[in-house]
Amino acid sequence: MRAVTQNTVGGPDVLVIADRPDPAPKAGEVLVRVSAAGINPVDGAVRGGHYPLLGEPPFILGWDISGTIEALGPDVSGLKVGDQVFGMPHFPKQAAAYAELAVAPADEIAPKPDSIDHIHAAALPLAGLTAWQGLVRHGGLRKGQRVLVHAAAGGVG
C-alpha cells in the first residue's frame, strides 16, 4: 500500500509518499480501505516533534479515518466486509490514517451515517469527540440547554 510517511521531524516538507506492507487485522480488529483521513492540529504538532505521541520517526500520521471494511480479524462481530465505517482508531498511542489501508479495533469504529460522505465523516472523530467531552463531560451540558459557539473557526468551536 501507499502511505504518507515521515523519517524525521519537521515541516510539511518531511512528508513523503512511500510503499509500506499491507497491514493485517488481528483478533478484534478490522482492515479498512481508507477513503478519507482527517487532518487535525495534533498531526502537525506530532510531525514537527512538538508533541511526541508516536516516539521517533519513521511513522505514518493521522488518526481520523473513514472508509470501507476489507477484512475482519478473528472475534469480530457486528461488522462485515463492505461496511462503510469511520472512527479514530488507536488514539493517541498509534497512528496510521494517512495510508490506503488502516487496521482498527472493531470497538473504535462506527457505521458511517448514510447522510454524509467519507470526507465529512473523516472530519468528525477527533474534533467531534473533543467538543462533546468539553460540553457534556466537563461542562455539564444537558438536553434542552443552549450553547453559544463564539468565533466558530474549526471543528471544536
Buried (B, 14 or more C-beta within 10 A) or exposed (E): BEBBBBEEBEEEEBBEEBEBEEBEBEEBBBBBBBBBBBBBEBBBEBBBEEBEBBEEBEBBBBBBBBBBBBBBBEEBEEBEEEBBBBBBBBBEEBBBBBBBBBBBBBEBBBEBEEEBBBEBBBBBBBBBBBBEEEBEEEEEBEEEEEEEEEEEEEBBB
